């Protein structure tokens, strides 16, 4: 198909393209449409596929035939137009409410409005400064890993003293649901007060309660539904049967062999050190990429990401997440239930992720423009080769035909921008675990 495309950009985030399809292709498509209709329907007095045009026009309607042909023309031309413009549409291409129909013996011209990513700028195009953990395992990291190993051997023992439940305790309680707390109902139910899946109000109500104490727990939450605010009441009767505190064993030369299979603590620490450093070999490169992208996103001079772009990114994130769940044989309902999350909060968190990723992607696009980065034909072919497709040429041809190649080039250009950031970033090595421990100690001393 032969097309020509001229464009103008009346505003950021939109391209107005004038698409012209050669009359040769118009005539061929209209003729093909008549042939398909003749084969598709039985016209009285004619063998299937033999009905002449006047008969088809009289029964089906000439405008209906031309409308069908026009849709076919646009379906074929649209990927070619997208490829020629090298853009990634953010929404369905708008051809107007009542576009003209194609006619025989003349070119077909139509105006298309294409929503694209907005033009953006950064307040600085310098490579950012970031902090990174060292490649070697630090003493603080080794200590944290060993503490985690010890935590797997944590047991819970009854609290002997007369005190209320604390934030890291485990309690046993009889619960009778009054409103909307059937999930907690039962005799001698066990609750870990450090479990973030508990309703915050429920957790707060239990902290401070003593053994054998009884209490009515009530709270309300506002819920948005159908653009209206509704109040949901939660209520239950609770009686504390036992309070248990966590007891984590200390690491000693005596128990290191029985618990971990090492003769000495030093041997355990060496093994943990080696394991951490092996993990860092794969984790640190990705962490550096994440941090430079996050840092460059903060330089985007854009108050608000356009809704159409943020929605596109949201749909991408949602589809990726649902595909991941499906590959694990898990439904979204099961996932939310397992984590004690509600759908509204989950959607809100995902939209926040989409907004952040949108800003970062736009920032990378601005950097691409500033650096003049390109996606060459060789880059594109290498991308398909790395993907391990059985037939590189066939896959590339399919992407061209579907108008998906601009998205591949966009991804390649962004990857080059990330590589530039990684190579040029000003990196400060910081023992982040040790710093976190120091901050926690300072906060604890202030309290």
C-alpha positions as CSV (number, residue, x, y, z in Angstrom):
1,X,0.0,0.0,0.0
2,X,1.3,3.5,-1.0
3,X,0.6,6.2,1.5
4,X,1.9,9.7,2.2
5,X,1.7,11.4,5.6
6,X,2.1,15.1,6.5
7,X,2.0,16.3,10.0
8,X,1.6,19.3,12.3
9,X,1.9,19.5,16.1
10,X,-0.7,22.0,17.3
11,X,0.0,21.2,21.0
12,X,2.3,19.0,23.2
13,X,1.0,15.5,23.3
14,X,-0.8,15.5,20.0
15,X,0.1,15.0,16.3
16,X,-2.3,15.9,13.5
17,X,-1.5,13.8,10.5
18,X,-3.0,14.1,7.0
19,X,-3.0,10.6,5.6
20,X,-3.3,10.1,1.8
21,X,-3.8,6.6,0.3
22,X,-3.1,6.2,-3.4
23,X,-6.2,5.7,-5.7
24,X,-4.7,2.4,-6.9
25,X,-5.0,0.9,-3.4
26,X,-8.4,2.6,-2.9
27,X,-9.8,1.0,-6.1
28,X,-8.3,-2.4,-5.3
29,X,-9.8,-2.4,-1.7
30,X,-13.2,-1.3,-2.9
31,X,-13.2,-4.1,-5.6
32,X,-12.1,-6.6,-3.0
33,X,-14.8,-5.5,-0.6
34,X,-17.5,-6.1,-3.3
35,X,-16.0,-9.6,-4.0
36,X,-16.1,-10.5,-0.3
37,X,-19.7,-9.3,0.2
38,X,-20.7,-11.3,-2.9
39,X,-19.1,-14.4,-1.4
40,X,-20.4,-13.7,2.1
41,X,-24.1,-13.5,1.3
42,X,-26.5,-15.4,-1.0
43,X,-28.2,-13.0,-3.4
44,X,-31.4,-14.4,-5.0
45,X,-30.9,-15.3,-8.7
46,X,-27.1,-15.3,-8.5
47,X,-24.6,-17.9,-7.6
48,X,-22.6,-17.1,-4.4
49,X,-19.8,-14.7,-5.3
50,X,-21.4,-13.8,-8.7
51,X,-23.7,-10.9,-7.7
52,X,-22.9,-7.7,-9.6
53,X,-22.3,-4.4,-8.0
54,X,-25.7,-2.8,-8.7
55,X,-27.4,-5.7,-7.0
56,X,-25.1,-5.4,-4.0
57,X,-25.6,-1.7,-3.9
58,X,-29.4,-2.1,-4.0
59,X,-29.6,-4.6,-1.2
60,X,-26.6,-3.9,1.1
61,X,-26.3,-0.2,0.2
62,X,-23.4,1.5,-1.6
63,X,-22.5,3.6,1.5
64,X,-22.3,0.5,3.6
65,X,-19.9,-1.1,1.1
66,X,-17.7,2.1,1.0
67,X,-17.8,2.2,4.8
68,X,-16.5,-1.3,4.9
69,X,-13.8,-0.6,2.4
70,X,-12.8,2.6,4.2
71,X,-12.4,0.7,7.5
72,X,-10.2,-1.9,5.6
73,X,-8.1,0.9,4.1
74,X,-7.5,2.5,7.5
75,X,-6.8,-0.8,9.2
76,X,-4.0,-1.5,6.6
77,X,-2.7,2.1,6.5
78,X,-2.6,2.8,10.2
79,X,0.4,0.7,11.0
80,X,2.2,2.1,8.0
81,X,1.5,5.7,9.2
82,X,2.6,4.9,12.7
83,X,5.8,3.4,11.3
84,X,6.4,6.3,9.0
85,X,5.9,8.8,11.9
86,X,7.8,6.5,14.4
87,X,5.4,7.3,17.2
88,X,3.7,5.3,19.9
89,X,0.1,6.3,20.1
90,X,-1.3,6.5,23.6
91,X,-4.9,5.9,22.6
92,X,-7.1,5.0,19.7
93,X,-6.3,7.2,16.7
94,X,-9.1,9.7,16.2
95,X,-10.4,10.0,12.6
96,X,-13.3,12.2,13.5
97,X,-17.0,11.4,14.3
98,X,-18.1,11.1,10.7
99,X,-15.1,10.7,8.4
100,X,-15.5,10.9,4.6
101,X,-15.7,7.6,2.8
102,X,-13.3,6.3,0.2
103,X,-14.4,6.7,-3.4
104,X,-13.2,5.0,-6.6
105,X,-10.8,6.6,-9.0
106,X,-9.4,9.1,-6.5
107,X,-6.9,9.2,-3.6
108,X,-8.3,8.9,-0.2
109,X,-7.3,11.6,2.3
110,X,-8.2,11.8,5.9
111,X,-7.0,13.7,9.0
112,X,-5.9,11.7,12.0
113,X,-5.4,13.0,15.5
114,X,-2.8,11.0,17.4
115,X,-2.3,11.2,21.1
116,X,1.5,10.9,21.9
117,X,3.7,11.5,24.9
118,X,4.0,15.1,25.8
119,X,7.1,17.2,25.1
120,X,8.9,17.6,28.4
121,X,12.1,19.2,29.7
122,X,14.5,18.5,32.6
123,X,15.8,21.2,34.9
124,X,19.2,19.5,34.6
125,X,20.6,17.2,32.1
126,X,23.7,16.3,34.2
127,X,24.1,12.7,35.3
128,X,22.7,12.5,38.8
129,X,24.4,11.7,42.1
130,X,23.3,8.5,43.8
131,X,24.3,6.4,46.8
132,X,25.1,2.7,46.4
133,X,26.1,-0.1,48.8
134,X,29.6,-1.4,48.5
135,X,30.3,-4.5,46.4
136,X,31.8,-6.2,49.5
137,X,29.6,-7.4,52.3
138,X,29.9,-5.1,55.3
139,X,29.8,-6.2,59.0
140,X,26.4,-4.6,59.4
141,X,25.0,-6.6,56.4
142,X,26.5,-9.8,57.8
143,X,25.0,-9.1,61.2
144,X,21.5,-8.4,59.7
145,X,21.6,-11.7,57.7
146,X,22.6,-13.6,60.8
147,X,19.9,-11.9,62.8
148,X,17.4,-13.0,60.1
149,X,18.7,-16.6,60.4
150,X,18.2,-16.5,64.1
151,X,14.7,-15.0,63.8
152,X,13.7,-18.3,62.1
153,X,14.3,-20.0,65.4
154,X,12.2,-17.5,67.4
155,X,9.8,-19.0,69.8
156,X,7.0,-17.3,71.8
157,X,6.7,-17.7,75.6
158,X,4.0,-16.6,77.9
159,X,4.6,-13.2,79.5
160,X,4.9,-13.7,83.3
161,X,4.6,-10.1,84.5
162,X,1.4,-8.2,84.7
163,X,1.7,-6.0,81.7
164,X,-0.3,-5.0,78.6
165,X,0.3,-6.4,75.1
166,X,3.1,-4.7,73.2
167,X,3.6,-4.1,69.5
168,X,5.8,-7.2,68.9
169,X,3.8,-9.6,71.1
170,X,1.7,-12.6,70.1
171,X,-1.7,-12.8,71.7
172,X,-4.4,-15.5,72.0
173,X,-8.0,-14.1,72.2
174,X,-11.6,-15.0,72.0
175,X,-13.3,-12.8,69.4
176,X,-17.0,-12.4,68.7
177,X,-17.7,-10.3,65.6
178,X,-20.5,-7.8,65.8
179,X,-20.0,-6.0,62.5
180,X,-17.7,-6.9,59.5
181,X,-15.0,-8.7,61.6
182,X,-15.9,-12.3,60.8
183,X,-12.3,-12.8,59.6
184,X,-11.1,-12.4,63.2
185,X,-13.9,-14.4,64.9
186,X,-13.2,-17.5,66.9
187,X,-12.0,-19.0,70.2
188,X,-8.3,-18.6,71.2
189,X,-7.5,-16.9,67.9
190,X,-3.8,-16.1,67.5
191,X,-2.8,-12.5,66.5
192,X,0.8,-11.3,65.9
193,X,0.6,-7.6,66.7
194,X,3.5,-6.9,64.4
195,X,1.5,-8.3,61.4
196,X,0.9,-5.4,59.0
197,X,-2.1,-7.3,57.5
198,X,-4.2,-6.6,60.6
199,X,-6.5,-3.6,60.5
200,X,-4.5,-0.8,62.1
201,X,-7.5,0.1,64.3
202,X,-7.7,-3.5,65.5
203,X,-4.0,-3.7,66.2
204,X,-4.1,-0.4,68.1
205,X,-7.1,-1.6,70.2
206,X,-5.3,-4.8,71.3
207,X,-2.0,-3.1,72.2
208,X,-2.1,-2.4,75.9
209,X,-4.8,-5.0,76.8
210,X,-3.9,-7.4,79.6
211,X,-4.5,-11.1,80.1
212,X,-8.2,-11.8,81.0
213,X,-9.2,-8.3,80.0
214,X,-12.4,-7.9,77.9
215,X,-13.2,-5.1,75.6
216,X,-15.6,-3.9,72.9
217,X,-13.6,-2.7,69.9
218,X,-15.3,-0.3,67.4
219,X,-14.3,1.9,64.6
220,X,-15.6,3.3,61.3
221,X,-14.0,3.8,57.9
222,X,-15.2,5.9,55.0
223,X,-15.6,4.1,51.6
224,X,-16.1,5.7,48.2
225,X,-18.6,4.0,46.0
226,X,-20.5,5.3,43.0
227,X,-19.1,8.8,43.7
228,X,-20.7,8.7,47.2
229,X,-19.1,8.4,50.6
230,X,-20.3,5.6,52.8
231,X,-19.3,4.7,56.4
232,X,-18.5,1.1,57.2
233,X,-18.7,0.2,60.9
234,X,-16.4,-2.5,62.4
235,X,-17.1,-3.9,65.8
236,X,-16.2,-7.0,67.9
237,X,-16.0,-8.3,71.5
238,X,-12.6,-9.5,72.5
239,X,-11.1,-11.3,75.5
240,X,-7.4,-11.8,75.9
241,X,-6.4,-15.3,77.0
242,X,-2.7,-15.1,76.8
243,X,0.2,-12.7,75.9
244,X,3.4,-14.2,74.5
245,X,6.6,-12.4,73.7
246,X,9.2,-13.4,71.1
247,X,12.4,-15.1,72.3
248,X,15.2,-15.2,69.8
249,X,18.2,-17.3,70.7
250,X,21.6,-15.7,70.8
251,X,24.4,-17.0,68.5
252,X,27.1,-18.8,70.5
253,X,30.0,-21.1,69.7
254,X,28.0,-23.8,71.4
255,X,24.8,-23.6,69.2
256,X,26.3,-22.5,65.9
257,X,27.1,-26.1,64.9
258,X,23.7,-27.6,65.9
259,X,21.7,-24.7,64.5
260,X,23.7,-23.9,61.3
261,X,26.2,-26.7,60.8
262,X,29.4,-24.6,61.2
263,X,32.2,-25.3,63.7
264,X,32.6,-21.7,64.7
265,X,30.9,-18.3,64.4
266,X,33.7,-17.1,62.3
267,X,33.0,-19.8,59.7
268,X,29.3,-18.9,59.7
269,X,30.1,-15.3,59.1
270,X,32.5,-16.1,56.3
271,X,29.8,-18.2,54.6
272,X,27.2,-15.5,55.0
273,X,29.7,-12.9,53.6
274,X,30.3,-15.0,50.5
275,X,26.6,-15.5,50.0
276,X,25.9,-11.8,50.3
277,X,28.6,-10.9,47.8
278,X,27.4,-13.4,45.3
279,X,23.9,-11.9,45.5
280,X,25.3,-8.4,45.1
281,X,26.9,-9.4,41.8
282,X,23.4,-9.7,40.3
283,X,21.5,-7.2,42.4
284,X,23.8,-4.2,42.4
285,X,23.7,-3.5,38.6
286,X,19.9,-3.5,38.6
287,X,19.8,-1.4,41.8
288,X,22.1,1.2,40.2
289,X,19.8,1.4,37.1
290,X,16.8,1.8,39.4
291,X,18.4,4.6,41.4
292,X,19.7,6.6,38.4
293,X,16.3,6.4,36.7
294,X,14.6,7.4,40.0
295,X,17.0,10.3,40.3
296,X,16.6,11.6,36.8
297,X,12.8,11.4,37.2
298,X,13.0,14.0,40.0
299,X,14.4,16.5,37.4
300,X,11.3,16.4,35.2
301,X,9.7,19.9,34.9
302,X,6.1,18.7,34.7
303,X,3.5,19.4,37.3
304,X,1.2,16.6,36.4
305,X,1.5,13.6,34.0
306,X,-1.3,13.7,31.3
307,X,-4.0,11.3,32.3
308,X,-3.9,9.5,28.9
309,X,-0.2,8.7,29.4
310,X,-0.5,7.7,33.0
311,X,-3.5,5.4,32.2
312,X,-1.5,3.7,29.5
313,X,1.4,3.0,31.9
314,X,-1.2,1.9,34.5
315,X,-2.6,-0.7,32.1
316,X,0.9,-2.0,31.2
317,X,1.7,-2.4,34.9
318,X,-1.7,-4.1,35.7
319,X,-1.4,-6.5,32.7
320,X,2.2,-7.4,33.7
321,X,1.1,-8.1,37.3
322,X,-2.0,-10.1,36.3
323,X,0.1,-12.2,33.9
324,X,2.6,-12.8,36.7
325,X,-0.2,-14.0,39.0
326,X,-1.6,-16.2,36.3
327,X,1.8,-17.9,35.7
328,X,1.8,-18.7,39.5
329,X,-1.7,-20.1,39.3
330,X,-3.1,-17.4,41.6
331,X,-6.1,-15.1,41.1
332,X,-6.1,-11.4,42.1
333,X,-8.7,-12.1,44.8
334,X,-6.5,-14.8,46.4
335,X,-3.5,-12.5,46.2
336,X,-5.3,-9.7,48.0
337,X,-6.8,-12.0,50.6
338,X,-3.4,-13.6,51.4
339,X,-2.0,-10.1,52.1
340,X,-5.0,-8.7,53.9
341,X,-5.3,-5.9,51.3
342,X,-8.5,-4.4,49.9
343,X,-9.0,-3.7,46.2
344,X,-9.3,0.1,46.6
345,X,-5.9,0.4,48.3
346,X,-4.3,-2.0,45.8
347,X,-5.6,0.0,42.9
348,X,-4.4,3.3,44.5
349,X,-0.9,1.9,45.1
350,X,-0.7,0.7,41.5
351,X,-1.8,4.1,40.2
352,X,0.9,5.7,42.3
353,X,3.4,3.3,40.7
354,X,2.1,4.2,37.3
355,X,2.5,7.9,37.9
356,X,6.0,7.5,39.2
357,X,7.0,5.2,36.2
358,X,5.3,7.7,33.8
359,X,7.5,10.5,35.1
360,X,10.6,8.4,34.9
361,X,9.9,7.3,31.4
362,X,9.2,10.9,30.3
363,X,12.4,12.0,31.9
364,X,14.3,9.4,30.0
365,X,12.6,10.6,26.8
366,X,13.8,14.1,27.5
367,X,17.3,12.9,28.1
368,X,17.1,10.9,24.8
369,X,16.3,14.1,22.9
370,X,19.0,16.1,24.7
371,X,21.7,13.5,24.0
372,X,20.4,12.8,20.4
373,X,20.2,9.0,21.0
374,X,19.0,6.9,18.1
375,X,17.8,3.3,17.6
376,X,19.5,2.0,14.5
377,X,18.4,-0.9,12.3
378,X,21.2,-2.9,13.8
379,X,20.0,-2.0,17.3
380,X,16.5,-3.2,16.4
381,X,17.7,-6.5,14.9
382,X,20.0,-7.1,17.9
383,X,16.9,-6.6,20.2
384,X,15.0,-9.4,18.4
385,X,18.1,-11.6,18.4
386,X,18.5,-11.2,22.2
387,X,14.8,-12.1,22.6
388,X,15.6,-15.5,21.1
389,X,12.7,-15.6,18.6
390,X,12.9,-18.6,16.2
391,X,12.8,-16.4,13.1
392,X,14.2,-12.9,13.5
393,X,13.1,-11.6,10.1
394,X,9.6,-13.0,10.4
395,X,9.2,-11.5,13.8
396,X,10.5,-8.1,12.7
397,X,8.1,-8.2,9.7
398,X,5.2,-9.0,12.0
399,X,6.1,-6.0,14.2
400,X,6.4,-3.7,11.1
401,X,3.0,-4.9,9.8
402,X,1.3,-4.4,13.2
403,X,2.8,-0.9,13.8
404,X,4.7,-2.1,16.9
405,X,8.2,-1.3,15.8
406,X,8.1,2.4,17.1
407,X,7.6,1.0,20.6
408,X,10.7,-1.2,20.2
409,X,12.7,1.8,19.1
410,X,11.4,3.8,22.0
411,X,12.5,1.1,24.4
412,X,15.9,0.9,22.8
413,X,16.5,4.7,23.1
414,X,15.4,4.6,26.7
415,X,17.8,1.7,27.4
416,X,20.6,3.8,25.9
417,X,19.7,6.7,28.1
418,X,19.8,4.4,31.2
419,X,23.2,3.1,30.1
420,X,24.5,6.7,29.8
421,X,23.2,7.5,33.3
422,X,24.8,4.4,34.8
423,X,28.1,5.1,33.1
424,X,28.2,8.8,34.1
425,X,26.4,8.9,37.5
426,X,28.4,10.3,40.5
427,X,28.3,7.4,42.9
428,X,28.9,7.6,46.7
429,X,29.4,4.2,48.4
430,X,27.5,4.0,51.7
431,X,27.0,1.2,54.2
432,X,23.3,1.8,54.2
433,X,22.5,-0.9,56.8
434,X,24.9,0.6,59.3
435,X,23.5,4.0,58.7
436,X,19.9,2.7,59.2
437,X,21.0,1.0,62.4
438,X,22.5,4.3,63.7
439,X,19.4,6.3,62.8
440,X,17.2,3.7,64.6
441,X,19.5,3.9,67.7
442,X,19.2,7.7,67.7
443,X,15.4,7.6,67.4
444,X,15.3,5.1,70.2
445,X,17.5,7.2,72.5
446,X,15.3,10.3,71.8
447,X,12.2,8.5,72.8
